[in-house]
Amino acid sequence: MTRFLARRLAWFAITLFVVVTISFFLMRAVRGGPFDGERRLDAAVELNIKARYHLDWPPWRQFLHYVGPFNLDEHRAEFLGGDGGRVFGGVLVGDLGPSFRYRDFTVNDIIAQSLPISVLLGLVALMWALSLGISAGIASALRRGSGLDVAIRLLATGGIVLPNFVIATFLVLVFVFMLGLLPVAGWGTLKHMLLPGLALGAPFAAYIARLTRTGMLEVLSQDYIRTAHAKGLPARLVILRHALKGGLLPVISYLGPATAGILTGSLVIERIFYIPGTGSHFVNSALNRDYTLSMGVTILYTVLVYGLNTVVDFAYTLLDPRIKLEEE
Amino acid sequence: MVGAAVMGGSEVRERLSARTVRRSLAFLLLAGLFAGALAIASGARIEEADFTFSNGTEVSTLDPATVTGVPEGRVIRAIFEGLVVKHPQTLAPLPGMAESWEISPDGLTYTFHIRKNAVWTNGDPCTAHDFDYSFRRMLDPETGAEYSYQLDYLRGAKAYRTDIDPETRRPRRSWDTVGVRVADDHTLLLALEEPTHYFMALAGFYPLFPVNRRNIEEAKRDFPDTWQLEWLRPENIVTNGPYRVAARRVNDRIRLVKNPDYWDAENVAFDTIDVLAIENWSTQLNVYLTGGCHWIDQVPPLQVPNLLPREDFNPEPYFGSYFYRINVTRPPLDDVRVRKALALSIDRRAICEKVTKAGERPSYSLVPPGLPSYRNAEMEKEDLARARQLLADAGYGPGGAEFPSIEIHYNTSEKHRDVAEVIQNGWKRDLGIDVKLLNQEWKVYLDSQTNLQYDVSRSAWIGDYDDPNTFLDLFLTGGGNNKTGWGNPRYDRLIAEARKLFDPAERMKVLHDAERILMDELPIIPIYSYVTSDVVAPRLGGFHWNILDEHFPKFFYWMDDEELAAVRARQPADWVRVPFDAGPPEGQYAPARLRERRP
């Protein structure tokens, strides 16, 4: 257990370092800079803006300054020739730097403001995905081959095939403009969360429905289920207590990637529903060449995806005693 | 159950509880996360504002000296105030921080009398010293003010900001060499390099708005590392305009509240304004249509035909040009006959009617039409026979060389692609030229344009102030925004000459002559001139069309039913009335009083 965690942590450090290094230099290799605009900057002005963000330094120095833990600007340690005002800095001490595009905010500010929103949106989406997906999957498995099964499978295929902005548009049309039940966009109340959550969760619900159906069908054909039926247990109990536990295993293993997918895939939904979350920064920061914000979000997602996968591996052992962490 | 019967009772309980714990663990985790996130996210929930508008994107910063964008301008005009305020309809200067001003007969010295009741939100009086400090800060290279050249009209300002010691990066010249004098706390003297016809328009232009010195210096003291953004935080920023910043959330909103100490506060109607950062045009329109905001400035092109019959959508001429830059350093485009042939065979009407659809006008000049005192110099109208002749003269076509294939370069966007396709088809059909389309992501596109890595490149420009110069000075030889490789000494001379002229008519004549050169040599091909695409709640008073599409929250108010009815009585009968209930309960503001006081 401890060994498992220690090994995971070591790999995590290596992964993060590789991700940070590659994206740091890739970002800078792309044509166009953060301060290129339709209006060409005055050469002297451009020089000064670049100096403010240390873009006039050689890349290796920018990298060291960015990663930390030692600060390299004029406030660096006295033995390095600075005034000693701030010896430490950089990612290693939790400072992700100022944003280039949103110049009144640090990357830490932006993530602190937007991450809770994205997490909340992701949870709503996950709840939609799980509740719709699992119930549809069970129904589909129990009525295998029936009209209901065919309908659910068709819907599920649709949910996987249709991009979420199509689903979003459809939902807005029905629930906002036809029924007038929910707000069209924005963030604040639970009402604001339902539509974007559903649109974001729909493809995952579809996938979960398929996984649940397959898992349930496999479990339902096993001996212990037949035994349970033979004992005269009510069908409801057999399904909910005995079959579901095994049938859901594939869903559990899918939860890690699904959560990561929901969190990182919220870009389009955030745009359509005007939600100030982190997802939109993931792509926009790269388009804006907002180096620091882009790096910050990349680091954040690396941590999230890695962390979630670890949690899922953990959850596995809780659900299925046959799986041991050490076997990994 | 058989198994359980053999087990001890405690064992059963243990297994049960372990199972319960396992089960509830995941659930608790999820519920906890949800509750936590809900608590954090809902903490920022705030009451609806009196007036809400969508700004199209998040502003890059609130520092007036360092921004150049339209969205930034809208917020800065609400929270800061310059020497003068612009009239919402005519854009003529109205008293702002300066209650009056005089211009010397030679047009070189401006004397501004700063009002005595002008205060900052931190209680400091706003004086001539603040302008001195702010202009100096703007010209200081350390500030990185993108618009610093807008102050070049001040005597010595250009030399001050460009004569920099490469070692220290500080200006070598003394601030005394710049034409800014503080005669006393309430008198500011500005000496100009040349009599600048539009200087009063610049005095009301947001980059020249003042900032509070104490605000910045306290931030420098308290946050030596991050003061550059700390002074702009809602809790720190000090402003002098009709509104102050109450809260900000990136990509969400800026909440503005009325500044009770503002000198003209009694004429400011709204107590709160929300500035939304909706980027998606469809979402923006949906939010407007469902009452979530009262003014949007962009609509999805596909929706234009549906919106045109409505009373709340009235496209009007806008001071912007859509044109193609031509890389004159690349043969065969270095031949003016080729450029002219290309320019003469663009179906501008088809572009305006089939692609853009909002009433844009085919354009034959760089400067958009609509300035009352300026006569545009236009290129010839479309003429296919002449275009073919020109191409033949240049040695291409039947009997001549084969015209090499050229590329139209644009930034990735459906609209630009559609326009380019119309032009591509036209050139192929009418001139037999093989045209390829090349779209690039925005920053790459800009980079290609700047480095002249294109044949023909989609471009646009929106005027900064209502004068032809804001367009014509783009194409000075070697200018940073020229990006065509074109240059003409006579053109440069005319633009410089126009700067020195004080007589408006004579000046406009010289600018016309300059544009004539541009339209004869065609380093750019005009395509169409813009129209505004504001959708505005019919009940909003104080919102007027003007050629710069600049609007001033200071003058906004809700009309009462009587005034709205009167306005509607003047509208064309076939307009679709938009029932718009947004607005205050009647009598919350005093529109009648405001109406009388309004300019």
Contacts between the chains, C-beta under 8 A, distances in Angstrom:
chain1	res1	chain2	res2	distance
A	30	B	443	7.9
A	30	B	444	7.9
A	31	B	443	7.0
A	31	B	444	4.8
A	31	B	447	4.9
A	32	B	441	7.9
A	32	B	442	7.7
A	32	B	443	2.9
A	32	B	444	5.2
A	32	B	446	6.2
A	32	B	447	4.6
A	33	B	443	7.3
A	36	B	443	5.6
A	36	B	446	4.8
A	36	B	447	6.4
A	36	B	450	7.5
A	37	B	68	7.3
A	37	B	146	7.9
A	37	B	446	7.0
A	38	B	446	6.8
A	38	B	460	7.8
A	39	B	68	5.6
A	39	B	146	6.9
A	39	B	481	6.4
A	40	B	450	6.5
A	40	B	480	3.6
A	40	B	481	5.1
A	40	B	483	7.6
A	41	B	146	6.0
A	41	B	480	7.4
A	42	B	146	7.5
A	42	B	148	6.7
A	42	B	149	6.2
A	42	B	480	7.0
A	43	B	480	7.9
A	44	B	141	5.2
A	44	B	161	7.2
A	44	B	162	6.2
A	44	B	164	6.0
A	45	B	141	6.7
A	45	B	144	5.5
A	45	B	145	6.6
A	45	B	146	6.1
A	45	B	148	6.2
A	47	B	141	7.7
A	47	B	169	8.0
A	48	B	141	4.9
A	48	B	142	5.9
A	48	B	143	7.6
A	48	B	144	4.5
A	48	B	169	7.0
A	49	B	144	4.1
A	51	B	169	7.4
A	52	B	144	6.2
A	52	B	228	6.9
A	75	B	224	6.8
A	75	B	225	6.1
A	85	B	224	5.7
A	85	B	225	7.1
A	86	B	224	7.8
A	86	B	225	5.6
A	98	B	226	7.0
A	98	B	228	7.7
A	98	B	229	6.1
A	101	B	60	6.4
A	102	B	58	6.2
A	102	B	60	6.8
A	102	B	61	7.9
A	102	B	250	5.4
A	103	B	60	5.5
A	103	B	61	4.0
A	103	B	63	7.6
A	103	B	66	7.6
A	103	B	229	6.5
A	104	B	61	5.1
A	104	B	62	6.1
A	104	B	63	7.8
A	104	B	229	5.2
A	104	B	232	4.4
A	104	B	233	7.0
A	104	B	248	7.4
A	105	B	229	6.7
A	105	B	250	5.9
A	106	B	226	7.0
A	106	B	229	6.9
A	109	B	250	7.6
A	110	B	250	5.2
A	113	B	249	5.5
A	113	B	250	5.7
A	114	B	250	6.7
A	114	B	251	7.3
A	116	B	36	7.8
A	116	B	37	4.9
A	116	B	40	4.0
A	116	B	41	5.2
A	117	B	37	7.8
A	117	B	41	5.3
A	119	B	33	6.8
A	119	B	37	4.7
A	120	B	34	7.2
A	120	B	37	3.8
A	120	B	38	6.1
A	120	B	41	5.2
A	123	B	30	7.0
A	123	B	33	6.1
A	123	B	34	4.9
A	123	B	37	6.5
A	126	B	30	7.9
A	172	B	286	6.9
A	176	B	286	7.3
A	176	B	290	6.7
A	183	B	290	7.1
A	183	B	292	7.1
A	184	B	283	7.5
A	184	B	286	4.4
A	184	B	287	5.9
A	184	B	289	7.8
A	184	B	290	4.8
A	184	B	292	6.9
A	185	B	278	7.3
A	185	B	283	5.0
A	185	B	286	6.3
A	185	B	287	5.3
A	185	B	292	7.1
A	186	B	287	7.0
A	186	B	292	6.3
A	187	B	41	7.2
A	187	B	252	6.8
A	188	B	41	8.0
A	188	B	42	7.2
A	188	B	44	7.8
A	188	B	45	4.7
A	189	B	42	7.7
A	189	B	45	7.1
A	271	B	279	6.3
A	271	B	280	4.9
A	271	B	283	7.2
A	272	B	280	6.0
A	272	B	282	7.7
A	272	B	283	5.8
A	273	B	283	7.1
A	274	B	276	7.5
A	274	B	278	4.9
A	274	B	279	7.9
A	274	B	280	7.0
A	274	B	283	5.2
A	274	B	287	6.9
A	276	B	249	5.7
A	276	B	250	6.3
A	276	B	251	4.2
A	276	B	252	3.7
A	276	B	277	7.7
A	280	B	251	6.5
A	281	B	251	8.0
A	287	B	441	6.7
A	287	B	442	6.7
A	287	B	443	7.2
A	288	B	443	7.8
A	289	B	443	5.6
A	315	B	26	6.8
A	318	B	22	5.1
A	318	B	25	7.5
A	319	B	22	7.8
